[in-house]
Amino acid sequence: MAIFENIPLLAALFAILFAQFVKIPIHFLLTRKLDIGLMTSTGGMPSSHSAAVTALTTAIAFEAGLESPLFAVSAIFAVIVMFDATGIRYQAGQQAIIINQMRADFQIFVEDIKDWPKKDNETKMKELKTLLGHKPSEVFFGALTGIAISIFTYTVIL
């Protein structure tokens, strides 16, 4: 099948898988806690979004050249994705932290005032996900990861 010969696509997909996988040992080295769930979560070091778009853009540069319109589209797409990862998504995560704290404080307040009976774990509110976006360093290292994967693909494998 021709889709399996599309090196930019394969490089981008591999960059996502690699960046998601490498989050686990990095997190373990920093916290001494093994969290397999990082393989499917958003946020963290390195940014798999950045790795994917930079692997794609770098592979397109190899395939079509830096002067091609396809490279231009891919490069702008990469910039937008990385800007979004450090801006909007990061701020949404910060807001989730505050909202989770407000919810916890409100629950304590209500329990103290109305003497609510304790709820079991199944009926408690689920916290909002706080790890949504990336710090600039996470995006930077994600971008380096993607670039390195495509350079390795085109200079060593092909």
N, C-alpha and C positions, 0 to 999 in steps of 0.2 A: 504494500500500500504506500502511496506517495506521501501520506502524512508522516510516516515514520522516517522519511528522508528529509523532512523539514528541520534542518539543524537549528535555526533560530527558535523555533517552537520547542524543540527538545531541550535546548540549552536553558530556556526560560523555565520550563517545567522542572528540570533537574535542579535549577537554582532554588526554586521554591522548596522542593523536598530537602535539599541539602541545608538550606538556612533553617527550616523548621526542625530538622533533626539535630543540628549543632546547638540549638537553644538548650537542649537537655543537658549535655555535659557542661556548657558554660554556666548554666544556672546551678548545677551541682557543685562546680568549683567555687562559686561565689557564696552559696548558702549551705552546702553540705546536705541538701535535700534533693532527692530524686523525684522529679515531677514529669512523668511520661505524658501528661496532659498538654504540655507545652508543644507537643508535635502538631496539635490541631488548634492551638489558640492563636489569638492575634496579639500583637505587641511583642516586646522582648528583643533581645540581642541575638543575632542580627535581624534586621528587617527583611522578611521574605518578600515583601512587596518590592522593596528596593532592589533586592537581588534579582528578582524576576525581570523587572523592567530594564535594568542595566545589562543583564545577560542578553535579553532580547535586542536591545539597542546596539550592543557591541557586536553581536552575531550579525545583525543587519549591516553594520559597518563593514564587516568582513565580506559578506555576500554581495552587497550592492554598492558599497563605497560611501565615503563621507559626503559626497556631493549629491547623492540620490535623494529624491523627494521622500522615499520610504524611510530613509534614515532620519530625515527632518521630522517626519510625523512621529516616529518612534522616540526620538530624543525629547520632543515637546511632551509627549505622553508620559515619558519617564519623569520629567521635571514636575508635571502636575501630580502624579501619583506620590512622589517623594515629598512634595510640598504639603499635600493633603495628609500624609502620614505624620508629619511633624507638627502640623497646624491644627486642623479641624479635629482629626481623630484623637490627637493627644489631649486637646482641651476637653473633648467629650469624656475622656477617661478621668481627667481631673475633676470635672463636674460630678461624675459618678461617685468618686471618693467622698465628696462633700454631701451629696444626697444620701449615700449610705449612712454616713455619720448622723445626719439629721433624722433619718428614719429610726436609727438605733436610739438616739436621744428622745425622740417622740414616744417610742415604745416604752422606755423606762418611765417617762413622765406619766403616761396613761396608766401604767401598772401601779405606780405610786399613788396617783390620785383616785382612781376608781377601784383599786385592789382587784384588778382583773386576774382571773385564774391563769396559771402558767399554761402556755400552749405547748403541745408536743412539736417535735422538729418538723413534722410533715405539714403543719399548718402555719408555720412561721413564714414571713415574707422572704423571698429569695433576693439576695443582694444583687445590685447591678454590676455588670462586668466593668472593672476599672482599667484593665490593661487593653486598651483599644488602639492606641496610637504609639508613636515612637519618639524617643528623644533624638535630637540631631545626630548624636554619635551612633545610635542604632541604625539610622538611615544611612549614614556614611559607611559603616562597616557592611551593611547589606549591599550597598552599591558596589563597594570593592569586591565583595563576594561574587556578585553577578558578573562583573567585568572579568574577574580572574577566571571564572568558569568558562566564559566564552573564549577568552584568550587561550586557555589551556585546550579547549576543544579544537580550535582552529590551528594551533601551532604544534600540538603534541599528538592528538588523536587523528585528525584528518590529514 
